[in-house]
């Protein structure tokens, strides 16, 4: 029987380096790996992505629930991969990202009630959480250099907004016992940090 894999989640603001770090880990780690992302590539995740790009209109309360629904929809596949011995590296966690972004539209009590219920219904938390932290000015510079953010509906070019997200991510790490990584460090150094802290 295969040794159960680890579920490792990477959080952080846009252009913090999550995707790049996961790609490097996939190349560096000897263990069997699966790389995933949230919003997922499934049906629910696709709806979320379309809304984020302004291609679909979703009522704000429904959007809150969609984050949890996306995680629950993908839970069976993630559990199967972990049971088969895969280490699952995930770019964001549905309810953790929800905790950060949904504060724009809902109070903490509403968010906590929905996501606590999702976790009670089987939505797993990661075995290890890494929050990649970069200064807001660095994140903005990176975003402005990438065309993919041109049509995203959130206020990506607003320094105050990006600063508030950074603080929310730091609070997220504290609430969930996550590790905060310096996203301005070379990716090779971050790979070493993750391997050491997650015992990979």
ROKE-611014 format. One line per field, with one value per residue (C-alpha): x, y, z. Coordinates in steps of 0.25 Angstrom, whole numbers, plus 2048, in hexadecimal, padded with zeros to 3 digits. Layout:
<nodes>
u = X, ... .
v = Y, ... .
w = Z, ... .
</nodes>
This chain:
<nodes>
u = 800, 805, 809, 7FF, 803, 803, 7FA, 802, 7FB, 802, 7FB, 7FE, 7FA, 7FA, 809, 80E, 815, 80C, 80B, 81A, 81E, 814, 81A, 828, 824, 81E, 82C, 833, 82C, 82E, 820, 814, 80D, 800, 7FF, 7F1, 7EB, 7DF, 7D6, 7D7, 7D7, 7C9, 7BB, 7BA, 7C8, 7C6, 7B9, 7C2, 7CD, 7C3, 7BD, 7CB, 7CE, 7C0, 7BA, 7AF, 7A7, 7A5, 79E, 7A8, 7A2, 7A1, 7B0, 7B3, 7AD, 7B4, 7C2, 7BE, 7B6, 7C2, 7CA, 7C0, 7BE, 7CD, 7CE, 7CC, 7D7, 7E1, 7DE, 7E0, 7EE, 7F2, 7EE, 7F6, 803, 803, 808, 7FE, 803, 7F7, 7F8, 7EE, 7E3, 7D5, 7D0, 7DE, 7DE, 7CF, 7D3, 7DC, 7D4, 7C6, 7C8, 7C6, 7B7, 7B4, 7B7, 7C0, 7B4, 7AD, 7BA, 7BD, 7B0, 7B0, 7BE, 7BD, 7B1, 7B9, 7C4, 7BA, 7B5, 7C2, 7CA, 7D8, 7E2, 7F1, 7FB, 804, 801, 80B, 808, 811, 813, 817, 817, 80B, 813, 81A, 80D, 808, 814, 813, 804, 805, 810, 806, 7FB, 7F2, 7EE, 7E9, 7DB, 7DA, 7CE, 7D5, 7DD, 7EA, 7F1, 7ED, 7F8, 7EF, 7E7, 7F4, 7F9, 7ED, 7ED, 7FC, 7F7, 7EC, 7F5, 7FE, 7F2, 7EE, 7FC, 7FB, 7EC, 7F0, 7FE, 804, 812, 815, 820, 827, 822, 82E, 838, 83D, 834, 83F, 840, 831, 831, 83B, 832, 826, 82D, 833, 826, 81D, 827, 826 .
v = 800, 80E, 818, 822, 82F, 83D, 849, 856, 863, 870, 87D, 88B, 897, 898, 897, 893, 887, 87B, 875, 877, 870, 864, 862, 862, 858, 84F, 84E, 84D, 843, 834, 830, 82E, 83B, 841, 850, 856, 864, 86C, 870, 863, 85E, 858, 85D, 865, 86B, 86F, 877, 87E, 881, 887, 890, 895, 898, 8A0, 896, 891, 898, 891, 897, 89A, 890, 885, 888, 886, 878, 874, 874, 869, 862, 862, 85B, 851, 84D, 84A, 844, 835, 836, 83D, 832, 827, 82D, 82E, 820, 81B, 822, 82E, 83B, 846, 854, 85E, 86C, 872, 86B, 86E, 873, 879, 882, 884, 889, 893, 898, 897, 8A2, 8AC, 8A8, 8A1, 8A2, 898, 891, 88E, 888, 880, 87A, 875, 870, 869, 862, 85E, 858, 851, 84B, 845, 850, 84D, 857, 856, 84E, 85A, 868, 872, 881, 888, 896, 8A1, 8B0, 8B7, 8BF, 8B3, 8AC, 8B8, 8B9, 8AA, 8AB, 8B7, 8AF, 8A4, 8A5, 89B, 8A5, 8AF, 8AB, 8A5, 8AC, 8AE, 8BB, 8B5, 8C3, 8C9, 8C9, 8CA, 8BE, 8B6, 8BA, 8B5, 8A8, 8A6, 8A8, 89F, 894, 896, 895, 888, 882, 885, 87F, 872, 870, 873, 876, 884, 884, 890, 890, 89A, 88E, 886, 87B, 870, 875, 874, 866, 863, 86A, 862, 855, 857, 85C, 852, 847, 843 .
w = 800, 7FC, 807, 808, 801, 806, 802, 801, 7FE, 7F9, 7FC, 7F9, 7F1, 7E1, 7DC, 7E9, 7E2, 7E6, 7D8, 7D6, 7E3, 7E1, 7D3, 7D9, 7E4, 7DA, 7D3, 7E0, 7E8, 7E6, 7EC, 7E3, 7E2, 7DD, 7DB, 7DC, 7DD, 7E3, 7DD, 7D7, 7C8, 7CB, 7C8, 7D5, 7D4, 7C5, 7C9, 7D4, 7CA, 7C0, 7CB, 7CF, 7C1, 7BF, 7B6, 7BF, 7CA, 7D7, 7E3, 7EE, 7F9, 7EE, 7EB, 7FA, 7F9, 7EC, 7F2, 7FC, 7F1, 7E8, 7F3, 7F6, 7E7, 7E6, 7F4, 7EF, 7E5, 7EF, 7F9, 7EF, 7EB, 7F9, 7FC, 7F0, 7F6, 7EE, 7F4, 7EF, 7ED, 7EC, 7E7, 7F1, 7FA, 7F8, 805, 809, 7FD, 800, 80E, 807, 7FB, 801, 80B, 800, 800, 80D, 81C, 823, 82A, 81C, 816, 822, 823, 814, 814, 822, 81D, 810, 819, 821, 815, 811, 80A, 80F, 814, 80F, 817, 814, 810, 80A, 808, 7FE, 803, 7FA, 7FC, 7F5, 7EC, 7E7, 7E5, 7DD, 7D4, 7D1, 7CE, 7C5, 7BD, 7BA, 7B0, 7B7, 7C2, 7B8, 7B9, 7C7, 7CE, 7DC, 7DE, 7DB, 7D9, 7E6, 7F0, 7FC, 7F7, 7F5, 803, 809, 802, 807, 816, 814, 80F, 81B, 824, 81C, 81F, 82E, 82F, 828, 82D, 81F, 81B, 815, 80A, 805, 7F6, 7F2, 7F5, 7E9, 7E6, 7E8, 7F7, 7F9, 7F4, 7FE, 809, 805, 805, 813, 819, 813, 814, 806 .
</nodes>
